[in-house]
Structure formats: structure tokens, C-alpha cells
Amino acid sequence: MHAPNRMLCVLGMHRSGTSCVTGSLQDAVVELGDFHSWNPHNLKGNRENQKIVDINDAVLSANNAAWDQPRHDITWPTGLTIAAQKLIASYRDISIFGFKDPRTLLTLDGWIEIFPQLELIGIFRHPQAVAESLQTRSGMPVSEGLALWESYNQRLFSYWERYQFPVLCFDDDQGVFLQKLRHLMVDTFKMPSDLPFEFYDPSLRKAKTGAETEMPTSCADLYNQLKLIMV
């Protein structure tokens, strides 16, 4: 299949810093195709390629699932695999193509089957902060947001066990987070050392980390597991 020389995918739950990582990658050398550069809940844009989002949504729908109703054992219909192959082939002249869509944690096996060399980078955030952000954005009850956080991040941890890719924590202080991200981009993903690195904006990270006593024990345990594997 005709495809870019390299393809990167940012993995993470909704409201967990995936846009920040993706925008920083774009500021370096990564091409995103047609991407969202603004929305009312993210003034710099979620950096998502709508064609990839549409494919992910269609795969989930074919499995009676959705972004807020995840299911295990997702099967890709043949027609959607072909559509994804054609989409990736349309970026064949790009040196490094990248994409992010939190739904990809639910559909990743199909993307890896299409492009086995897919390079992964993960990010997670405190479950309470994510749940509160989802409540603000979508009106989702905090209890549902916590359950959704756990479902997505169980998948993140499972994929990390399988592929051992770098995982960031969006709860790190700004300086620490940016230092880790720069290290990954330059040393791990071999990007230029003179990066502009201007995408991160602390004013866009509004939800605060909540008290762990408000979370189910399973969420707290998983969060602590993720902290053990973060870079």
C-alpha cells in the first residue's frame, strides 16, 4: 500500500492533553492533513482529522458502539478498512503523517493492521479532572465520566503492555511536561532539535485535579499504574 514514510498516532482519553501533544508534533515536522484548528471547547482546535474521526465513528457504529459507549472486540467492516487504506494512501507524499482521535483507543487494532509500522505516543490525565471536563463540555455526569475514563485508559495500559510506547502524564507541571515532550520528540522520534515548541497554553487546561477519595478504587488503582509507566 502507498503510504507516508512514517505515521504517528497520539493515544489518549478525551480531555487528556492529546490536542496539546498533537499540536506540538505539528509545530515540529508532522503533517496532520485537514484538521480542526478551533472549536468552542478548545480554542486552538482539537487537531483532529475529520476523515479519520468519521472512519472511527463508522467502525464503532458498525459494532453498536460509540465514543461514549465503548465495546471490546471491535471488528472492522471490509469497506471501512478499504476506506482507511485509501485515506492513508492519499498522504503518501508526506514524510511524517500524524493523527489523533481519542476513539482510536477503541479502534486501534484496525489501524495497526493497515499500517503495522504505526508509531504510538500515549498521554493520560487524572480521572477526576477528565470527568469534570466532560461534565463541562458535554453535560456528562461525573460518575459516567469516571467510568468512561477507566474504560479508555484500561485500553491505553493494555496497548502499552503490548507495544511499549512512551506515555506522558498531562498532570505534570508545565516545565516538566514540556521537557519530557521535547525529549520524546527529539530523542525518541528523531525530530529536529530546534523546535518552536509554542503550542502548549496553560490557560486552556482549566479542569483541576480532584480528590482521589471521590473516585472509585479501580480508577485510582489504574491511575497509579499509569503513573508507574509514564516517561
C-alpha positions as CSV (number, residue, x, y, z in Angstrom):
1,M,0.0,0.0,0.0
2,H,1.2,3.5,-0.8
3,A,1.6,5.4,2.5
4,P,3.7,8.0,4.2
5,N,7.2,7.1,5.2
6,R,6.3,7.4,8.8
7,M,2.9,7.6,10.6
8,L,2.4,8.7,14.3
9,C,-0.7,8.2,16.4
10,V,-1.4,10.0,19.7
11,L,-3.4,7.8,22.0
12,G,-5.4,9.1,25.0
13,M,-8.8,9.6,26.5
14,H,-10.9,12.7,25.7
15,R,-9.9,15.9,27.6
16,S,-6.5,14.4,28.5
17,G,-4.0,16.5,26.5
18,T,-3.9,14.7,23.2
19,S,-4.5,18.0,21.4
20,C,-1.5,19.6,23.1
21,V,0.8,16.7,22.1
22,T,-0.6,16.6,18.5
23,G,-0.3,20.4,18.1
24,S,3.3,20.3,19.4
25,L,4.1,17.5,16.9
26,Q,2.6,19.6,14.1
27,D,4.8,22.5,15.1
28,A,7.8,20.3,14.5
29,V,7.5,18.3,11.3
30,V,4.3,16.2,11.5
31,E,1.6,16.8,8.9
32,L,-2.0,16.3,10.0
33,G,-3.9,16.6,6.8
34,D,-7.1,18.6,7.1
35,F,-7.5,19.2,10.8
36,H,-9.7,21.2,13.2
37,S,-7.9,24.4,14.3
38,W,-10.7,25.7,16.5
39,N,-13.7,24.7,18.5
40,P,-15.6,26.3,21.4
41,H,-14.1,23.8,23.9
42,N,-10.6,24.0,22.6
43,L,-9.6,27.4,21.2
44,K,-6.5,26.1,19.5
45,G,-8.5,23.2,18.0
46,N,-8.5,19.6,18.8
47,R,-6.2,18.9,15.8
48,E,-8.3,16.0,14.7
49,N,-8.6,15.0,11.1
50,Q,-12.3,14.7,10.4
51,K,-11.9,11.9,7.9
52,I,-10.2,9.7,10.5
53,V,-12.8,10.6,13.1
54,D,-15.5,9.7,10.5
55,I,-13.9,6.3,9.9
56,N,-13.6,5.6,13.6
57,D,-17.2,6.6,14.2
58,A,-18.3,4.4,11.4
59,V,-16.3,1.4,12.8
60,L,-17.9,1.9,16.2
61,S,-21.4,2.3,14.8
62,A,-21.0,-1.0,12.9
63,N,-20.2,-2.6,16.2
64,N,-23.2,-1.0,18.0
65,A,-20.7,1.2,19.9
66,A,-19.9,4.9,20.2
67,W,-17.2,7.1,21.7
68,D,-19.2,7.2,25.0
69,Q,-20.4,3.6,24.7
70,P,-17.2,1.6,24.1
71,R,-17.1,-2.1,23.4
72,H,-14.4,-4.7,23.4
73,D,-13.6,-6.9,20.3
74,I,-14.3,-4.2,17.7
75,T,-14.4,-5.7,14.2
76,W,-13.6,-3.5,11.1
77,P,-16.0,-4.0,8.2
78,T,-14.1,-4.6,4.9
79,G,-15.4,-1.4,3.3
80,L,-14.1,0.7,6.2
81,T,-10.7,-1.0,6.1
82,I,-10.5,-0.1,2.4
83,A,-11.6,3.5,3.1
84,A,-8.9,3.8,5.7
85,Q,-6.3,2.4,3.3
86,K,-7.3,4.9,0.6
87,L,-7.1,7.8,3.1
88,I,-3.6,6.8,4.3
89,A,-2.5,6.4,0.7
90,S,-3.6,9.9,-0.1
91,Y,-0.9,11.1,2.3
92,R,1.8,9.0,0.6
93,D,3.9,12.1,-0.3
94,I,4.1,13.2,3.3
95,S,7.3,12.4,5.1
96,I,5.7,12.1,8.6
97,F,1.9,12.0,8.9
98,G,0.2,12.1,12.3
99,F,-3.2,11.8,13.7
100,K,-5.1,11.8,17.0
101,D,-8.7,10.9,17.9
102,P,-9.5,9.5,21.3
103,R,-11.8,7.0,19.6
104,T,-8.6,5.4,18.2
105,L,-8.1,3.7,21.5
106,L,-11.3,1.8,20.6
107,T,-10.3,1.0,17.0
108,L,-6.5,0.8,17.1
109,D,-6.2,-2.8,16.0
110,G,-7.6,-2.0,12.6
111,W,-5.2,0.9,12.1
112,I,-2.2,-1.2,13.1
113,E,-3.3,-3.9,10.6
114,I,-3.4,-1.3,7.9
115,F,-0.1,0.3,8.8
116,P,1.9,-2.1,11.1
117,Q,4.8,0.5,11.4
118,L,2.5,2.9,13.2
119,E,4.4,4.8,15.9
120,L,2.5,5.4,19.1
121,I,2.7,8.0,21.9
122,G,0.2,8.0,24.8
123,I,-1.0,10.5,27.3
124,F,-3.3,10.3,30.3
125,R,-4.7,12.7,32.9
126,H,-6.2,12.5,36.4
127,P,-9.6,10.8,36.1
128,Q,-11.4,13.4,38.2
129,A,-10.1,16.3,36.0
130,V,-11.2,14.4,32.9
131,A,-14.7,13.7,34.3
132,E,-15.2,17.3,35.4
133,S,-14.0,18.5,31.9
134,L,-16.5,16.1,30.2
135,Q,-19.2,17.4,32.5
136,T,-18.4,21.0,31.5
137,R,-18.2,20.1,27.8
138,S,-20.9,17.6,27.3
139,G,-23.0,17.6,30.5
140,M,-21.9,14.1,31.3
141,P,-22.4,13.1,35.0
142,V,-19.1,12.8,36.8
143,S,-19.8,9.2,37.6
144,E,-20.2,8.3,33.9
145,G,-17.1,10.3,33.1
146,L,-15.1,8.3,35.6
147,A,-16.4,5.0,34.2
148,L,-15.5,6.2,30.6
149,W,-12.0,7.3,31.8
150,E,-11.4,3.8,33.2
151,S,-12.6,2.1,30.0
152,Y,-10.4,4.1,27.8
153,N,-7.3,4.0,30.0
154,Q,-7.6,0.3,30.6
155,R,-7.1,0.1,26.8
156,L,-4.2,2.5,26.9
157,F,-2.4,0.4,29.5
158,S,-3.2,-2.8,27.7
159,Y,-1.7,-1.4,24.4
160,W,1.3,-0.1,26.3
161,E,1.9,-3.7,27.6
162,R,1.8,-4.9,24.1
163,Y,3.8,-2.2,22.3
164,Q,5.8,-0.4,25.0
165,F,5.4,3.1,23.6
166,P,6.2,6.3,25.6
167,V,3.3,7.6,27.8
168,L,3.1,11.2,29.1
169,C,1.1,12.5,32.0
170,F,-0.8,15.7,31.4
171,D,-0.9,16.4,35.2
172,D,2.9,17.1,35.2
173,D,3.8,20.8,35.9
174,Q,4.2,22.7,32.7
175,G,8.0,22.8,32.7
176,V,8.3,19.1,33.5
177,F,5.7,18.2,30.9
178,L,7.3,20.3,28.1
179,Q,10.8,18.9,28.9
180,K,9.5,15.3,28.7
181,L,7.7,16.1,25.4
182,R,10.7,17.7,23.9
183,H,12.9,14.8,24.9
184,L,10.5,12.3,23.2
185,M,10.2,14.4,20.0
186,V,13.9,14.9,19.6
187,D,15.5,11.7,21.1
188,T,12.8,9.1,20.6
189,F,11.0,10.2,17.4
190,K,14.2,11.9,15.9
191,M,12.7,15.3,15.1
192,P,14.7,18.5,14.7
193,S,16.2,19.8,17.9
194,D,15.4,23.5,17.1
195,L,11.6,23.0,17.7
196,P,9.5,26.1,18.0
197,F,7.5,24.5,20.9
198,E,4.9,27.2,21.3
199,F,1.7,25.2,21.2
200,Y,1.3,24.5,24.9
201,D,-1.0,27.0,26.5
202,P,-1.7,26.5,30.3
203,S,-4.8,28.7,30.1
204,L,-6.5,26.0,28.1
205,R,-6.0,23.4,30.9
206,K,-8.9,24.5,33.1
207,A,-10.1,21.4,34.9
208,K,-8.2,20.9,38.2
209,T,-7.2,17.6,39.6
210,G,-9.8,16.4,42.0
211,A,-9.5,14.5,45.3
212,E,-8.9,10.8,44.8
213,T,-11.4,10.0,47.6
214,E,-14.1,11.0,45.1
215,M,-13.1,8.2,42.7
216,P,-13.8,4.5,42.5
217,T,-10.9,2.5,43.8
218,S,-10.5,0.9,40.4
219,C,-9.9,4.4,38.8
220,A,-7.4,5.3,41.5
221,D,-5.5,2.0,41.0
222,L,-5.4,2.3,37.3
223,Y,-4.2,6.0,37.5
224,N,-1.4,4.8,39.8
225,Q,-0.5,2.0,37.4
226,L,-0.2,4.6,34.6
227,K,2.0,6.8,36.6
228,L,4.4,3.9,37.0
229,I,4.8,3.6,33.2
230,M,4.9,7.3,32.3
231,V,8.1,8.8,31.0
